[in-house]
Amino acid sequence: MDTRREKIIAITSGKGGVGKSSIVTNLAYILAAKNKKTCIVDADLSLGNIDIFFGMIPKFNIKDLIEGKKSISEIMVEGPNNIKIIPATSGIVELSNLTEEQRNILMFSLQELDGYDFLLVDTPAGISSNVVYFNSISNDIFIVVTPDPASIADSYAVIKVLCNKTGRKDFNIIVNMVKDEQEALSVYKKILSVSDQFLDVYLDFLGFIPLDANIRQATKKQKLWVEHFPETHATKALIKICNKLVS
């Protein structure tokens, strides 16, 4: 998939609850506002939640695609700014570890997507085989981490597993839920220090998202914070990250 025009970005994390899906949905909105044709793939196949962030109830999902009942264009739904979304299922445990045949069906279907500037792949948290697979087919890997010690430890574990399983050596770090840039850099340096000592990888500090009460307020209402709070600190921080992607 590396020869195609679009940039495929996997957004992953070692630990759940770090705001990964929130970053994915709001990042997609900013990219689309910059006239970048953007599609989100909800790759948390058995516990998908991207549709919830947009306040949607999709009629079909990725299970229908894998079972051969629907094409990728038939399960796709449209969000604000013409963002396209490939919705996942919720509570279907058998999709938590795709078989080789299911991966091939999904891969061929994703190759049918044409003309997009960005495919944002929202992976599950952790180190499952699905996480490894979706990161392996992406051009870039973004790791979302918070100051929580468990998040830092699990982020290192994900980087280690992805490096060993896929051979990937370049990772981009987004630090979420921090007081300021100083705290974000402190978190980044902790992961960097351990990685430099034990792994042959390169970690780039892509940016940070500060703690912001408007995020919680928007999320509870199933609204995007970048859309409803364009001047809030979190929105300005995510725009900075977005500008790095499109520059």
LUMKENU-108568 format. One record per residue: x, y, z of N, C-alpha, C, CB in turn. Coordinates in pm, whole numbers, padded with zeros to 5 digits, always signed. Glycine has a CB too. Layout:
BEGIN
XYZXYZXYZXYZ;...
! end
This chain:
BEGIN
+00082-00121+00000+00000+00000+00000+00086+00126+00000-00093+00000+00121;+00217+00110+00013+00305+00225+00020+00312+00302-00111+00442+00181+00061;+00275+00236-00224+00286+00302-00354+00166+00392-00383+00301+00199-00463;+00066+00387-00301-00053+00465-00328-00035+00610-00283-00174+00404-00257;-00124+00695-00336-00109+00838-00315-00137+00880-00172-00199+00913-00408;-00236+00815-00108-00275+00859+00025-00169+00822+00129-00409+00798+00063;-00169+00897+00237-00084+00864+00351-00168+00788+00451-00022+00992+00415;-00122+00668+00486-00193+00584+00582-00124+00598+00717-00197+00434+00535;-00198+00648+00815-00143+00673+00948-00215+00586+01050-00154+00824+00986;-00141+00502+01120-00198+00425+01230-00182+00505+01359-00129+00285+01243;-00291+00524+01430-00286+00592+01560-00314+00485+01665-00390+00712+01569;-00215+00462+01751-00223+00349+01844-00180+00393+01983-00136+00232+01795;-00197+00304+02080-00157+00334+02218-00135+00204+02291-00263+00421+02291;-00055+00211+02396-00033+00092+02477-00148+00067+02572+00095+00104+02553;-00213+00173+02614-00316+00166+02717-00444+00233+02667-00268+00233+02849;-00556+00179+02707-00683+00242+02673-00706+00366+02759-00798+00143+02691;-00801+00449+02716-00837+00566+02795-00741+00682+02785-00849+00528+02935;-00657+00685+02680-00560+00793+02666-00607+00902+02569-00426+00737+02619;-00729+00887+02515-00783+00988+02426-00747+00967+02279-00735+01121+02468;-00710+00845+02244-00667+00816+02107-00776+00842+02004-00621+00671+02097;-00894+00786+02026-01003+00801+01929-01051+00946+01921-01120+00710+01966;-01045+01016+02032-01080+01158+02033-00984+01237+01945-01078+01213+02177;-00855+01205+01954-00756+01272+01870-00779+01238+01723-00613+01232+01912;-00808+01110+01694-00830+01068+01555-00945+01144+01491-00858+00917+01548;-01059+01149+01559-01178+01212+01501-01158+01362+01482-01300+01186+01589;-01098+01426+01580-01078+01571+01569-00967+01607+01470-01045+01629+01706;-00866+01521+01460-00761+01540+01361-00819+01529+01220-00648+01439+01381;-00907+01432+01202-00972+01415+01071-01051+01539+01032-01064+01291+01073;-01118+01598+01130-01197+01718+01103-01108+01833+01056-01276+01760+01229;-00994+01851+01122-00902+01959+01084-00844+01933+00945-00788+01973+01187;-00803+01810+00919-00749+01777+00787-00851+01804+00677-00705+01629+00783;-00976+01761+00702-01081+01782+00602-01110+01930+00583-01210+01709+00644;-01100+02008+00691-01121+02154+00681-01010+02220+00597-01125+02217+00822;-00896+02152+00589-00786+02201+00506-00793+02143+00365-00651+02166+00570;-00911+02095+00328-00937+02039+00195-00854+01914+00165-00910+02143+00089;-00824+01839+00271-00758+01710+00254-00865+01601+00265-00645+01690+00362;-00879+01523+00158-00980+01417+00158-00937+01310+00257-00998+01356+00014;-01022+01287+00358-00981+01208+00474-01082+01098+00503-00965+01298+00597;-01029+00981+00536-01112+00867+00574-01059+00809+00704-01115+00760+00461;-01149+00778+00797-01113+00711+00922-01151+00564+00911-01183+00779+01044;-01058+00477+00942-01086+00334+00953-01089+00299+01101-00980+00246+00875;-01206+00262+01152-01215+00221+01292-01165+00077+01301-01364+00234+01348;-01038+00064+01337-00973-00068+01338-00982-00138+01473-00828-00054+01300;-01054-00078+01567-01085-00149+01692-01208-00233+01661-01110-00048+01815;-01187-00344+01589-01294-00412+01519-01402-00468+01609-01237-00522+01438;-01367-00506+01731-01468-00566+01820-01519-00469+01927-01411-00688+01887;-01454-00353+01938-01499-00251+02036-01492-00112+01973-01411-00257+02166;-01546-00101+01854-01539+00026+01781-01618+00137+01848-01589+00008+01641;-01568+00261+01833-01641+00373+01894-01632+00502+01813-01588+00399+02034;-01571+00498+01696-01559+00620+01615-01696+00679+01583-01482+00592+01485;-01793+00594+01552-01927+00643+01519-01988+00720+01636-02018+00526+01480;-01955+00680+01759-02010+00747+01877-01962+00891+01885-01971+00672+02005;-01835+00914+01851-01781+01050+01855-01855+01144+01759-01632+01049+01822;-01908+01086+01652-01981+01166+01553-02132+01161+01575-01949+01118+01412;-02175+01092+01680-02318+01083+01707-02393+01005+01601-02376+01219+01719;-02329+00901+01544-02389+00825+01434-02432+00686+01480-02289+00813+01318;-02525+00628+01407-02562+00489+01424-02557+00424+01286-02706+00474+01491;-02440+00374+01245-02427+00317+01110-02516+00195+01090-02281+00280+01081;-02570+00182+00969-02656+00068+00938-02572-00059+00918-02740+00096+00812;-02453-00041+00860-02363-00154+00834-02226-00122+00892-02354-00184+00681;-02142-00225+00901-02008-00204+00956-01909-00303+00897-02010-00216+01108;-01790-00303+00952-01680-00381+00894-01706-00532+00901-01550-00348+00967;-01792-00576+00991-01830-00718+00997-01903-00758+00869-01919-00746+01121;-01992-00671+00821-02063-00699+00696-01967-00707+00577-02170-00591+00669;-01863-00624+00582-01760-00626+00477-01683-00758+00480-01664-00507+00494;-01634-00796+00597-01551-00916+00610-01632-01043+00576-01494-00927+00752;-01761-01041+00607-01846-01156+00577-01893-01159+00432-01967-01156+00668;-01854-01057+00355-01887-01054+00213-02028-01009+00182-01866-01188+00155;-02096-00953+00283-02235-00909+00263-02243-00770+00199-02309-00910+00395;-02142-00686+00226-02142-00549+00174-02002-00512+00125-02189-00449+00283;-01997-00417+00033-01868-00365-00013-01823-00253+00080-01877-00313-00161;-01699-00209+00065-01649-00105+00153-01723+00027+00130-01499-00084+00131;-01766+00052+00007-01840+00175-00020-01980+00169+00041-01850+00199-00171;-02035+00048+00056-02170+00033+00113-02171+00048+00265-02228-00103+00074;-02060+00018+00331-02059+00033+00477-02009+00171+00520-01971-00075+00541;-01950+00244+00427-01894+00375+00459-02003+00476+00492-01810+00426+00342;-01978+00558+00594-02069+00667+00629-01994+00799+00623-02131+00645+00770;-02068+00906+00614-02007+01038+00599-02029+01124+00721-02061+01109+00475;-01921+01187+00768-01928+01276+00882-01914+01420+00838-01821+01242+00983;-01892+01513+00932-01877+01654+00898-01755+01678+00808-01865+01738+01025;-01762+01782+00728-01653+01817+00635-01625+01706+00535-01526+01849+00713;-01728+01624+00508-01714+01513+00412-01613+01407+00455-01674+01567+00278;-01586+01398+00586-01502+01289+00635-01575+01157+00610-01470+01307+00788;-01503+01060+00557-01560+00926+00537-01514+00837+00653-01517+00866+00398;-01604+00749+00697-01577+00663+00813-01611+00519+00778-01658+00710+00937;-01516+00429+00808-01539+00286+00797-01567+00236+00939-01417+00210+00731;-01694+00215+00975-01727+00183+01115-01697+00038+01152-01872+00212+01142;-01661+00016+01277-01635-00118+01330-01760-00169+01402-01513-00117+01425;-01746-00287+01459-01854-00344+01540-01827-00315+01687-01868-00497+01515;-01920-00355+01771-01897-00346+01916-01950-00473+01981-01966-00219+01977;-01862-00543+02052-01903-00664+02122-01895-00791+02039-02040-00647+02170;-01827-00786+01924-01810-00907+01841-01668-00959+01862-01837-00877+01688;-01653-01049+01957-01520-01089+02003-01439-01160+01895-01533-01179+02123;-01506-01229+01800-01432-01306+01701-01353-01218+01605-01526-01393+01622;-01381-01088+01601-01305-00999+01514-01184-00937+01584-01395-00888+01462;-01163-00974+01712-01051-00915+01785-00916-00969+01740-01069-00940+01934;-00917-01083+01670-00794-01138+01611-00828-01192+01473-00732-01251+01701;-00805-01112+01371-00841-01150+01234-00760-01269+01186-00821-01032+01140;-00827-01355+01108-00757-01464+01041-00685-01408+00917-00855-01578+01002;-00599-01490+00858-00529-01448+00736-00628-01415+00624-00431-01557+00691;-00732-01496+00612-00834-01474+00508-00907-01342+00531-00934-01592+00506;-00942-01316+00658-01012-01190+00689-00923-01069+00663-01058-01190+00836;-00795-01081+00693-00702-00972+00665-00693-00944+00517-00563-01005+00720;-00692-01050+00436-00683-01033+00291-00808-00964+00237-00664-01169+00222;-00924-01002+00288-01049-00937+00245-01043-00789+00278-01173-01004+00313;-00998-00758+00399-00990-00619+00443-00888-00541+00361-00955-00612+00592;-00773-00603+00336-00668-00537+00259-00715-00503+00117-00544-00624+00252;-00775-00599+00050-00825-00574-00086-00932-00466-00086-00881-00704-00147;-01016-00465+00017-01121-00363+00026-01062-00224+00046-01219-00396+00140;-00962-00214+00134-00897-00084+00158-00828-00033+00032-00796-00096+00272;-00779-00124-00051-00713-00083-00175-00811-00025-00275-00641-00200-00236;-00941-00051-00254-01045+00008-00341-01066+00156-00310-01177-00068-00325;-01024+00200-00191-01039+00340-00154-00941+00422-00237-01016+00363+00000;-00993+00515-00313-00907+00588-00405-00929+00738-00390-00933+00545-00550;-00822+00813-00408-00833+00958-00411-00827+01025-00276-00958+00996-00476;-00794+00951-00171-00785+01011-00038-00644+01062-00011-00825+00909+00070;-00638+01172+00062-00508+01225+00105-00460+01156+00231-00517+01377+00128;-00554+01124+00321-00518+01061+00448-00617+00950+00483-00514+01166+00560;-00564+00834+00519-00641+00729+00584-00591+00721+00727-00627+00590+00509;-00678+00753+00821-00642+00747+00963-00696+00617+01021-00699+00871+01041;-00605+00532+01065-00642+00400+01116-00638+00403+01269-00547+00289+01060;-00756+00400+01330-00766+00403+01476-00759+00260+01528-00898+00474+01522;-00641+00220+01574-00622+00081+01616-00672+00059+01758-00475+00042+01605;-00687-00068+01798-00713-00095+01939-00590-00057+02022-00750-00245+01962;-00611-00043+02152-00496-00027+02242-00433-00164+02265-00539+00039+02377;-00306-00165+02305-00241-00290+02341-00154-00348+02232-00344-00390+02378;-00129-00479+02242-00033-00544+02152-00092-00670+02087+00094-00580+02229;-00221-00667+02057-00285-00782+01993-00235-00798+01849-00439-00766+01994;-00269-00910+01787-00228-00934+01648-00291-00831+01554-00267-01076+01605;-00412-00785+01586-00475-00681+01503-00396-00551+01509-00620-00657+01547;-00348-00516+01628-00268-00394+01644-00142-00403+01557-00230-00373+01793;-00074-00517+01565+00048-00536+01485+00016-00527+01337+00113-00673+01518;-00093-00591+01294-00129-00593+01152-00158-00453+01099-00251-00683+01131;-00243-00378+01168-00282-00246+01117-00164-00148+01117-00397-00188+01200;-00076-00161+01214+00043-00077+01213+00138-00116+01100+00115-00086+01347;+00141-00245+01068+00234-00292+00964+00197-00242+00825+00238-00444+00964;+00068-00215+00801+00026-00171+00667+00021-00018+00656-00111-00229+00634;+00062+00052+00760+00056+00199+00760+00190+00260+00724+00011+00250+00897;+00184+00381+00667+00307+00454+00635+00372+00511+00759+00277+00565+00535;+00288+00565+00848+00337+00629+00970+00263+00573+01091+00322+00782+00963;+00331+00572+01205+00271+00524+01330+00276+00635+01434+00345+00396+01381;+00159+00671+01486+00150+00769+01594+00116+00694+01723+00041+00879+01562;+00196+00717+01826+00171+00658+01957+00117+00767+02049+00301+00594+02016;-00003+00745+02104-00063+00841+02197-00034+00795+02339-00217+00855+02174;+00022+00885+02419+00063+00851+02555+00022+00965+02648+00216+00825+02564;-00001+00933+02775-00032+01034+02877+00074+01027+02987-00176+01012+02935;+00070+01121+03083+00168+01116+03192+00150+00999+03288+00161+01243+03270;+00041+00927+03278+00016+00811+03363+00133+00712+03346-00121+00743+03327;+00199+00671+03457+00312+00577+03445+00277+00449+03370+00362+00540+03582;+00153+00401+03386+00112+00280+03314+00107+00305+03164-00026+00232+03364;+00062+00424+03125+00058+00459+02983+00198+00467+02924-00014+00593+02963;+00291+00524+02999+00430+00536+02954+00491+00397+02936+00513+00620+03054;+00472+00311+03036+00526+00174+03030+00466+00095+02914+00501+00100+03162;+00333+00107+02897+00266+00033+02791+00302+00087+02652+00115+00038+02811;+00328+00217+02642+00370+00275+02515+00506+00218+02472+00377+00428+02525;+00595+00208+02568+00725+00147+02538+00706+00002+02492+00818+00152+02663;+00615-00071+02559+00590-00211+02522+00538-00221+02379+00490-00274+02620;+00449-00131+02340+00395-00131+02204+00506-00104+02103+00283-00025+02189;+00588-00004+02131+00699+00028+02041+00792-00092+02026+00778+00151+02093;+00822-00158+02135+00909-00276+02133+00849-00387+02048+00935-00326+02276;+00721-00417+02069+00655-00524+01995+00647-00490+01846+00513-00548+02051;+00609-00367+01813+00597-00329+01672+00733-00331+01603+00535-00189+01659;+00835-00289+01674+00970-00295+01619+01011-00439+01590+01071-00229+01715;+00986-00528+01686+01026-00668+01672+00942-00744+01569+01017-00738+01805;+00811-00713+01565+00720-00789+01479+00715-00737+01336+00581-00788+01537;+00734-00606+01318+00719-00547+01184+00848-00490+01128+00615-00438+01188;+00948-00473+01214+01073-00414+01168+01069-00262+01160+01108-00468+01035;+00956-00203+01203+00945-00057+01198+01036+00006+01302+00798-00013+01222;+01098+00117+01264+01193+00183+01353+01159+00330+01379+01332+00173+01296;+01065+00386+01304+01026+00526+01320+00888+00535+01383+01029+00601+01184;+00878+00607+01494+00751+00624+01563+00734+00771+01601+00745+00534+01689;+00610+00818+01595+00578+00957+01629+00498+00959+01758+00498+01025+01514;+00541+01042+01852+00479+01046+01985+00390+01169+01999+00588+01045+02095;+00264+01146+02038+00172+01253+02076+00143+01236+02225+00039+01249+01990;+00173+01338+02304+00148+01331+02448+00017+01404+02478+00268+01394+02530;-00076+01333+02538-00209+01387+02564-00230+01409+02714-00317+01292+02507;-00323+01499+02745-00368+01523+02884-00255+01573+02974-00426+01395+02942;-00181+01671+02926-00071+01728+03005-00102+01872+03043+00062+01721+02928;-00032+01923+03144-00051+02062+03188+00004+02159+03084+00018+02086+03324;+00122+02126+03029+00187+02217+02937+00293+02142+02856+00251+02336+03013;+00364+02214+02772+00465+02152+02686+00579+02092+02768+00520+02254+02587;+00612+02156+02878+00720+02106+02963+00689+01965+03014+00744+02201+03081;+00566+01945+03060+00528+01812+03107+00526+01712+02991+00390+01815+03176;+00479+01759+02874+00475+01671+02756+00615+01624+02719+00411+01744+02638;+00710+01716+02718+00848+01680+02683+00908+01586+02787+00933+01805+02670;+00869+01604+02912+00917+01515+03018+00870+01372+02994+00869+01565+03155;+00743+01356+02953+00689+01224+02923+00762+01164+02802+00536+01232+02895;+00777+01245+02699+00847+01200+02578+00989+01153+02610+00852+01313+02474;+01059+01229+02693+01198+01196+02725+01208+01067+02806+01263+01311+02801;+01105+01038+02885+01106+00912+02962+01100+00792+02867+00987+00907+03061;+01011+00800+02768+01001+00690+02670+01128+00685+02586+00877+00708+02578;+01177+00802+02547+01297+00809+02464+01418+00748+02535+01327+00954+02427;+01431+00776+02664+01545+00728+02741+01550+00575+02743+01539+00782+02884;+01435+00512+02769+01431+00366+02775+01450+00307+02635+01297+00318+02836;+01387+00369+02535+01398+00319+02398+01541+00328+02347+01304+00398+02305;+01608+00439+02376+01748+00455+02334+01837+00349+02397+01799+00595+02371;+01802+00308+02518+01885+00213+02591+01867+00070+02541+01852+00219+02739;+01743+00035+02501+01716-00105+02472+01671-00133+02328+01611-00155+02565;+01632-00031+02252+01579-00053+02118+01653+00030+02014+01429-00020+02114;+01655-00019+01892+01713+00056+01780+01599+00123+01704+01797-00037+01686;+01544+00230+01763+01431+00301+01703+01453+00451+01711+01298+00262+01774;+01372+00524+01629+01375+00670+01632+01237+00719+01673+01417+00730+01493;+01232+00798+01778+01105+00853+01827+01102+01003+01802+01086+00822+01978;+00999+01048+01730+00984+01191+01703+00873+01247+01791+00953+01216+01552;+00899+01360+01853+00796+01428+01933+00708+01508+01837+00860+01522+02043;+00588+01455+01810+00500+01518+01712+00425+01637+01771+00401+01417+01656;+00396+01629+01902+00324+01738+01966+00250+01690+02090+00226+01802+01869;+00171+01780+02148+00098+01746+02272-00039+01813+02270+00178+01790+02398;-00129+01756+02350-00263+01812+02369-00278+01840+02518-00377+01713+02317;-00304+01965+02557-00316+01996+02699-00451+01951+02757-00298+02145+02722;-00453+01931+02886-00579+01907+02955-00673+02023+02928-00558+01888+03108;-00796+01994+02893-00887+02100+02852-01029+02056+02884-00872+02134+02700;-01097+02131+02971-01233+02094+03013-01330+02090+02896-01284+02193+03118;-01301+02165+02790-01391+02167+02674-01392+02034+02600-01350+02278+02579;-01285+01957+02612-01282+01825+02548-01388+01735+02611-01142+01760+02561;-01387+01730+02743-01486+01647+02813-01628+01694+02783-01461+01651+02965;-01648+01825+02781-01782+01879+02756-01832+01840+02618-01781+02031+02770;-01745+01854+02517-01784+01820+02379-01808+01671+02364-01677+01867+02280;-01719+01590+02422-01729+01444+02407-01858+01391+02469-01609+01376+02471;-01897+01445+02584-02021+01401+02650-02142+01428+02561-02038+01472+02785;-02132+01533+02479-02243+01569+02390-02229+01506+02252-02252+01721+02376;-02129+01417+02236-02098+01354+02108-02072+01459+02000-02214+01261+02066;-01993+01558+02038-01952+01665+01946-01800+01667+01936-02007+01804+01993;-01750+01719+01826-01605+01734+01810-01561+01864+01875-01565+01731+01660;-01460+01858+01959-01415+01978+02030-01350+02079+01937-01318+01941+02141;-01286+02034+01831-01223+02131+01740-01328+02211+01664-01130+02060+01641;-01445+02150+01644-01553+02218+01573-01628+02314+01664-01651+02115+01516;-01656+02272+01785-01741+02351+01875-01662+02445+01966-01825+02260+01959;-01532+02419+01980-01446+02507+02060-01319+02538+01980-01411+02440+02197;-01333+02613+01871-01218+02637+01782-01106+02717+01845-01264+02707+01657;-01134+02791+01952-01031+02875+02014-00974+02814+02142-01088+03012+02045;-01020+02694+02178-00971+02633+02302-00827+02585+02285-01062+02516+02345;-00756+02568+02396-00613+02533+02391-00589+02400+02320-00555+02527+02531;-00676+02304+02344-00659+02172+02282-00671+02180+02130-00762+02074+02337;-00765+02258+02082-00782+02274+01938-00658+02336+01875-00905+02359+01907;-00607+02440+01936-00487+02506+01882-00367+02411+01881-00453+02632+01965;-00358+02326+01983-00247+02230+01990-00260+02124+01880-00243+02162+02128;-00383+02077+01856-00403+01975+01753-00382+02033+01613-00544+01913+01764;-00416+02160+01594-00391+02226+01466-00240+02230+01437-00450+02369+01466;-00160+02254+01540-00014+02253+01524+00034+02117+01473+00055+02288+01657;-00021+02012+01531+00016+01876+01488-00027+01854+01344-00048+01769+01581;-00149+01896+01313-00203+01881+01179-00117+01955+01076-00348+01932+01173;-00072+02074+01111+00010+02152+01018+00140+02081+00982+00040+02288+01079;+00191+02002+01076+00313+01923+01046+00283+01815+00942+00369+01858+01177;+00161+01764+00945+00126+01657+00851+00107+01708+00709-00001+01588+00896;+00057+01829+00696+00026+01880+00563+00133+01971+00505-00104+01954+00567;+00235+02003+00586+00340+02094+00537+00430+02024+00437+00423+02147+00654;
! end
